[in-house]
């Protein structure tokens, strides 16, 4: 079970301001490309699951993951997740031709084939994300700039076994520095599938 605190930042100014404040704690930056797959008959989405290929810094690394039964409440996300590395060239081939996925040497992909009964995969598309990682107060903060076809979203995340404590710490930190935020209401995948930013929906 992956447990994360997820707080949404309203705009690029608040994102840039937080990055500036956290600069002394900076560790690394990743350019990520996230691409998602389902069965041709929606076998995964019907059971609230999603298969993802994530490419880091071009094709420097590829990670395949399976997420299921996600719950996001009060800025705390809980989701069943398993992941493993996959050869990046193989991953790219599967993006171009999803019919190659069932033959991939991957315990996760084979689990999807076996447990979800997927015989034919389709690529749903995806989005790009710039992630800055910081070591702050003994926690790993991830500051994201997520670029969808329909807009850009900003978020700070922290994976932790103690989400209530970390959320309170992070909310106090943002408040002290005058950085506006709200509890995230949807995962990045859910936002991608909706085709609109949560802030757009709130304005209607």
C-alpha positions in Angstrom: 0.0 0.0 0.0 1.4 3.4 -1.0 0.3 6.2 1.3 1.0 9.8 0.2 0.2 13.3 1.3 -0.9 15.3 -1.8 -1.4 19.1 -1.7 -2.3 21.1 -4.8 -0.6 24.5 -5.5 -2.8 27.0 -7.4 -0.3 28.3 -10.0 3.2 28.5 -11.3 4.1 31.4 -9.0 3.4 29.3 -5.8 5.2 26.4 -7.4 8.3 28.6 -8.1 8.2 30.2 -4.7 8.1 26.8 -2.9 11.0 25.5 -5.1 13.0 28.6 -4.1 12.3 28.1 -0.4 13.2 24.4 -0.5 16.4 24.9 -2.6 18.7 24.2 0.4 17.1 20.7 0.6 17.2 19.9 -3.1 18.4 16.4 -4.1 17.5 15.7 -7.7 15.2 16.5 -10.6 13.5 14.0 -12.9 11.8 14.6 -16.2 9.1 11.9 -16.4 6.8 10.7 -19.2 3.8 8.7 -18.0 1.9 6.4 -20.4 -1.1 4.3 -19.4 -2.6 1.1 -20.6 -5.9 -0.8 -20.3 -7.4 -3.9 -21.8 -9.2 -3.5 -25.0 -12.4 -4.3 -23.1 -11.6 -2.0 -20.2 -10.7 -5.0 -18.0 -8.4 -2.8 -15.7 -10.6 0.3 -15.4 -13.6 -1.9 -14.6 -11.7 -3.0 -11.5 -10.3 0.4 -10.6 -6.8 -0.5 -11.7 -4.3 1.0 -14.1 -1.1 -0.1 -15.8 1.6 2.6 -16.3 4.9 2.9 -18.0 7.0 5.7 -16.6 10.1 6.9 -18.5 12.8 8.9 -16.7 14.9 11.6 -18.4 14.2 10.4 -21.9 14.9 6.7 -21.9 17.4 6.6 -19.0 15.0 4.4 -17.1 11.6 2.8 -17.5 9.4 1.6 -14.6 6.2 -0.5 -15.1 3.6 -0.2 -12.3 0.2 -1.5 -11.4 -2.0 0.6 -9.2 -5.4 -0.4 -7.9 -8.3 0.7 -5.6 -7.0 4.2 -5.1 -8.6 6.4 -2.4 -7.9 10.1 -2.0 -9.4 11.9 1.0 -8.4 15.1 2.8 -5.1 15.3 0.9 -4.1 11.7 1.7 -3.8 9.1 -1.0 -3.9 5.4 -0.4 -3.4 3.0 -3.3 -2.3 -0.6 -3.8 0.9 -0.5 -5.9 3.6 -2.8 -7.3 6.4 -1.7 -9.6 9.5 -3.0 -11.3 12.1 -1.8 -13.8 11.7 -2.6 -17.5 14.1 -2.2 -20.3 13.4 1.2 -21.8 13.7 0.1 -25.4 11.2 -2.6 -24.7 8.9 -0.1 -23.1 9.0 2.2 -26.1 8.2 -0.7 -28.4 5.1 -1.5 -26.3 4.0 2.2 -26.4 4.2 2.1 -30.2 2.6 -1.3 -30.4 0.7 -2.4 -27.3 0.1 -5.9 -28.8 3.7 -6.6 -27.7 2.9 -6.2 -24.0 1.6 -9.7 -23.3 5.0 -11.2 -24.3 7.0 -8.8 -22.1 9.2 -10.5 -19.4 7.6 -8.6 -16.5 6.0 -10.1 -13.4 3.6 -7.2 -13.3 2.5 -7.4 -16.9 2.1 -11.2 -16.6 0.0 -10.7 -13.4 -2.3 -8.3 -15.4 -2.7 -10.9 -18.1 -3.4 -13.6 -15.6 -5.5 -11.9 -13.0 -7.4 -9.4 -15.1 -7.7 -11.6 -18.2 -6.3 -9.1 -20.6 -5.3 -10.5 -23.9 -5.2 -7.3 -25.9 -3.8 -4.0 -24.5 -4.5 -0.4 -25.7 -2.5 2.7 -24.8 -4.6 5.4 -23.3 -2.0 8.1 -23.8 -0.5 10.1 -20.9 1.3 13.2 -19.8 4.7 14.6 -18.8 5.9 15.7 -15.4 8.9 17.5 -14.0 9.6 16.3 -10.4 12.0 18.0 -8.0 12.9 15.9 -5.0 13.9 17.5 -1.6 15.0 16.0 1.7 13.1 18.1 4.2 12.6 17.5 8.0 13.5 13.8 7.5 10.9 13.4 4.7 11.2 13.2 0.9 9.1 15.9 -0.7 8.3 15.7 -4.4 7.4 19.0 -6.1 5.6 18.3 -9.4 4.8 20.4 -12.5 2.4 18.1 -14.5 1.8 19.0 -18.1 -1.5 17.7 -19.6 -2.7 18.4 -23.1 -5.4 20.6 -21.5 -3.3 22.5 -19.0 -0.6 22.4 -16.3 -1.1 21.4 -12.6 1.2 21.8 -9.6 1.4 19.6 -6.6 3.6 18.7 -3.7 3.7 15.1 -2.5 5.2 13.1 0.3 5.1 9.3 0.7 4.9 8.4 4.4 3.6 5.8 6.9 2.4 8.7 9.1 0.3 10.9 6.7 -1.6 12.9 9.3 1.6 14.1 11.0 3.3 14.9 7.7 0.3 16.7 6.3 0.1 18.9 9.4 3.8 19.7 9.2 3.6 20.5 5.5 0.5 22.6 5.9 2.1 24.6 8.7 5.2 25.1 6.6 3.3 26.4 3.6 1.2 28.6 5.8 4.3 30.2 7.5 5.7 31.1 4.0 2.3 32.3 2.7 2.0 29.7 0.0 -1.6 28.9 -0.9 -2.6 25.3 -1.2 -5.5 22.9 -1.1 -6.0 19.2 -0.5 -5.7 17.3 -3.8 -9.0 15.9 -4.9 -7.9 13.6 -7.7 -4.9 11.6 -8.8 -2.9 12.6 -11.8 -4.3 9.7 -13.7 -7.9 10.7 -12.8 -7.2 14.3 -13.9 -5.8 13.0 -17.2 -8.8 10.8 -17.9 -11.2 13.6 -17.0 -9.7 15.9 -19.6 -9.7 19.0 -17.4 -8.0 20.4 -14.4 -9.8 20.2 -11.1 -9.6 24.0 -10.8 -11.5 24.4 -14.0 -14.4 22.3 -12.6 -14.4 24.4 -9.4 -14.8 27.6 -11.4 -18.0 26.5 -13.1 
